[in-house]
């Protein structure tokens, strides 16, 4: 299944979280782009974050954010072939 635009927005929101600490969350303000607000709401509905406007990562959300951030790092790395 290829990524769609909604998935990409959700991954972008997950990439905003600092994985170095569980004490730091995010806040998506009502003035944010509508697609960011919608992605944040979907992540909350899926149980990946604690608040509909951000908050903190749940344990499942932490796993998802960690994998997303690892994938970004891999894709940014130049080919070693």
Order of alpha helices (4+ residues) and beta strands (2+ residues): alpha-beta-alpha-beta-beta-alpha
